[in-house]
Amino acid sequence: RRAGVASASGRAGDTQRGPAEMLRHAASRLASRVQCGAAVPALASRALSTGSSFATTRTFSEADVAQFVRLTGDSNPLHAPGDQAIVPGVLAASLFPALIGSKVPGVLYLKQSLAFRSPLSVGAVARATVTVSRTRGRKVAWATEVRDDATGRLVVDGEALALLPRPGKQDGATDAAQQPPVAA
């Protein structure tokens, strides 16, 4: 941590973290939340089948993009504030694990492929959709896409792979404990 630099949260005692430290901290928080976590609903194992789909919308503001740029160090001028600013593709794609994790609590996100198709302007409404493309045991493959909600233009697409919690488990603690630690 770099002492003396206030974080975006503005809370006393917070300091700005580098990307590697932020990942370690997030992984630690996730592991403790999963170990202490809430029960996984039946949806996780029974209701998911090929064609099951979830969607959400999000409008990324200049402040969202500025925070992403600060956290990642992505200083590409395409993301600079102004009329032509575009949302970083990875920021738009971050809707995929958020959507899957909120709809299937306790799921472990294993991998994601991405193809960046067209820019999304800051302030435009992004519509993220994840659709089950296949299942094999506890592994679920998802077709993922973000579109500009106003134009229907494809922004980013790909495929995600996630591991469902073990049946009968109240949380994903066993699965999370078997995952390798996040590298610094």
C-alpha positions as CSV (number, residue, x, y, z in Angstrom):
1,R,0.0,0.0,0.0
2,R,1.1,3.5,-0.6
3,A,0.5,5.4,2.6
4,G,-1.1,8.8,2.6
5,V,-3.1,8.4,-0.6
6,A,-6.9,8.3,-0.1
7,S,-8.9,5.6,-1.8
8,A,-12.0,6.1,-4.0
9,S,-14.1,5.0,-1.0
10,G,-13.0,8.0,1.0
11,R,-13.1,6.0,4.2
12,A,-10.6,6.9,6.8
13,G,-7.6,4.5,6.9
14,D,-8.1,3.3,3.3
15,T,-5.1,3.6,1.0
16,Q,-4.8,3.2,-2.7
17,R,-3.7,-0.3,-3.8
18,G,-1.9,-1.5,-6.8
19,P,-3.6,-4.0,-9.2
20,A,-1.9,-7.1,-7.8
21,E,-2.7,-6.2,-4.2
22,M,-6.3,-5.4,-5.2
23,L,-6.6,-8.9,-6.7
24,R,-5.2,-10.5,-3.6
25,H,-7.5,-8.5,-1.4
26,A,-10.6,-9.3,-3.6
27,A,-9.7,-13.0,-3.6
28,S,-9.3,-13.0,0.1
29,R,-12.7,-11.3,0.6
30,L,-14.3,-13.7,-1.8
31,A,-12.9,-16.7,-0.1
32,S,-14.1,-15.5,3.4
33,R,-17.5,-14.6,2.0
34,V,-17.9,-18.0,0.3
35,Q,-16.8,-19.9,3.4
36,C,-19.2,-17.9,5.6
37,G,-21.7,-17.5,2.7
38,A,-25.4,-17.9,2.3
39,A,-27.1,-21.0,1.1
40,V,-26.9,-21.7,-2.6
41,P,-30.4,-21.7,-4.1
42,A,-31.7,-24.7,-6.0
43,L,-31.3,-22.7,-9.2
44,A,-27.6,-23.5,-9.2
45,S,-28.1,-27.2,-9.9
46,R,-31.6,-27.8,-11.2
47,A,-32.9,-24.9,-13.2
48,L,-29.9,-24.3,-15.5
49,S,-30.2,-26.0,-18.9
50,T,-29.2,-25.2,-22.4
51,G,-30.9,-22.0,-23.4
52,S,-31.3,-20.6,-19.8
53,S,-30.5,-16.9,-20.1
54,F,-30.0,-13.9,-17.8
55,A,-29.6,-10.2,-18.8
56,T,-28.9,-6.9,-17.1
57,T,-28.3,-3.4,-18.2
58,R,-25.7,-0.9,-17.0
59,T,-24.8,2.6,-18.0
60,F,-21.1,3.3,-17.6
61,S,-20.4,6.9,-16.6
62,E,-17.3,9.0,-17.0
63,A,-16.6,8.4,-13.3
64,D,-16.9,4.6,-13.7
65,V,-14.4,4.7,-16.6
66,A,-12.0,7.1,-14.6
67,Q,-12.1,4.7,-11.7
68,F,-11.3,1.7,-14.0
69,V,-8.5,3.6,-15.6
70,R,-7.1,4.5,-12.2
71,L,-7.3,1.0,-10.8
72,T,-5.9,-0.7,-13.9
73,G,-3.4,1.9,-15.2
74,D,-5.1,1.7,-18.6
75,S,-4.1,5.2,-19.9
76,N,-5.4,4.8,-23.5
77,P,-6.6,8.2,-24.6
78,L,-9.7,6.6,-26.0
79,H,-11.0,6.4,-22.4
80,A,-10.2,10.0,-21.5
81,P,-13.2,12.2,-20.5
82,G,-14.9,13.9,-23.4
83,D,-17.6,13.6,-26.1
84,Q,-15.8,10.7,-27.9
85,A,-14.8,8.6,-24.8
86,I,-15.4,4.9,-25.0
87,V,-15.9,2.3,-22.3
88,P,-12.9,-0.1,-21.9
89,G,-14.0,-3.4,-23.4
90,V,-12.8,-5.3,-20.3
91,L,-15.0,-3.0,-18.2
92,A,-18.0,-3.8,-20.3
93,A,-17.1,-7.6,-20.2
94,S,-17.0,-7.4,-16.4
95,L,-20.8,-7.6,-16.5
96,F,-20.5,-11.3,-17.4
97,P,-19.1,-12.7,-14.1
98,A,-21.1,-10.2,-12.1
99,L,-24.3,-11.4,-13.8
100,I,-23.5,-15.1,-13.5
101,G,-22.3,-14.8,-9.9
102,S,-25.4,-12.9,-8.8
103,K,-27.8,-15.3,-10.5
104,V,-25.9,-18.5,-9.3
105,P,-24.3,-17.7,-5.9
106,G,-21.4,-19.8,-5.1
107,V,-20.4,-20.5,-8.7
108,L,-16.7,-20.4,-9.5
109,Y,-15.8,-18.5,-12.7
110,L,-13.2,-20.6,-14.4
111,K,-12.4,-18.8,-17.7
112,Q,-13.7,-16.3,-20.2
113,S,-12.9,-15.8,-23.9
114,L,-13.6,-12.3,-25.3
115,A,-13.8,-10.7,-28.8
116,F,-14.2,-6.9,-28.9
117,R,-16.4,-6.1,-31.8
118,S,-17.3,-2.4,-31.6
119,P,-16.9,0.5,-29.2
120,L,-19.4,1.5,-26.5
121,S,-19.7,5.2,-25.8
122,V,-19.5,6.4,-22.2
123,G,-23.1,7.1,-21.2
124,A,-24.6,4.5,-23.5
125,V,-26.7,1.7,-22.0
126,A,-25.0,-1.6,-22.2
127,R,-27.1,-4.8,-22.2
128,A,-25.2,-7.9,-21.1
129,T,-26.7,-11.3,-21.7
130,V,-25.4,-14.7,-20.6
131,T,-27.0,-17.9,-22.1
132,V,-26.2,-21.5,-21.1
133,S,-24.7,-23.1,-24.2
134,R,-23.9,-26.5,-22.7
135,T,-23.5,-28.3,-19.4
136,R,-21.3,-31.2,-18.4
137,G,-21.7,-32.3,-14.8
138,R,-21.1,-29.2,-12.7
139,K,-19.4,-27.3,-15.5
140,V,-21.6,-24.8,-17.4
141,A,-20.5,-23.0,-20.6
142,W,-22.2,-19.7,-21.2
143,A,-22.4,-17.7,-24.5
144,T,-21.8,-14.1,-23.4
145,E,-22.5,-10.8,-25.2
146,V,-22.8,-7.1,-24.5
147,R,-24.8,-4.9,-26.9
148,D,-25.4,-1.2,-27.1
149,D,-29.0,-1.2,-25.9
150,A,-30.1,1.7,-28.1
151,T,-28.6,0.4,-31.4
152,G,-28.4,-3.3,-30.8
153,R,-24.8,-3.2,-32.0
154,L,-22.6,-6.0,-30.7
155,V,-19.9,-4.6,-28.4
156,V,-18.2,-7.7,-27.0
157,D,-18.9,-11.4,-27.0
158,G,-17.3,-14.7,-26.0
159,E,-17.8,-17.7,-23.9
160,A,-17.5,-18.3,-20.1
161,L,-17.0,-21.5,-18.2
162,A,-18.2,-21.8,-14.6
163,L,-18.2,-24.5,-12.0
164,L,-21.5,-25.0,-10.0
165,P,-21.3,-25.6,-6.3
166,R,-21.4,-29.2,-5.2
167,P,-25.0,-30.5,-4.6
168,G,-26.0,-30.4,-1.0
169,K,-23.3,-27.9,0.0
170,Q,-24.4,-24.8,1.8
171,D,-21.6,-22.8,0.2
172,G,-18.7,-23.1,-2.2
173,A,-16.0,-23.4,0.5
174,T,-14.8,-26.8,-0.6
175,D,-14.5,-25.7,-4.2
176,A,-12.9,-22.4,-3.4
177,A,-10.3,-24.1,-1.2
178,Q,-9.3,-26.3,-4.0
179,Q,-8.6,-23.4,-6.4
180,P,-5.0,-22.2,-6.7
181,P,-4.2,-18.9,-5.0
182,V,-4.2,-15.7,-7.0
183,A,-0.7,-14.9,-8.2
184,A,0.8,-11.6,-7.3
